[in-house]
Amino acid sequence: MEAILSSKGQITLPNPLRERLHLNSGDRVEFLLGDDGRVELMPASAPVKRLKGMVPPPAKAVTLEQMDVAIAQRAGRG
């Protein structure tokens, strides 16, 4: 895939790349520069809806009090 740099320094990302990265108009991207001269392009932000399902639900629901007790025990205060 390739794109052309405009006289204003702008690039239009090819549609297959936008689709693969799930990018839409107005989304921000981040450029990572490698020591070897390579440039990586990554989405810099994503809508919260896209995060749904990334973390599995807890095996067992716990109360805030139970969480406080568990944290205190791990910190050696319980």
ABEGO torsion letter per residue (X at the ends): XBBBBBAAGBBBBBAAAAAAAGBBBGBBBBBBBBAAGBBBBBBABBBAAAABGABBBBABBBBAAAAAAAAAAAAGAX
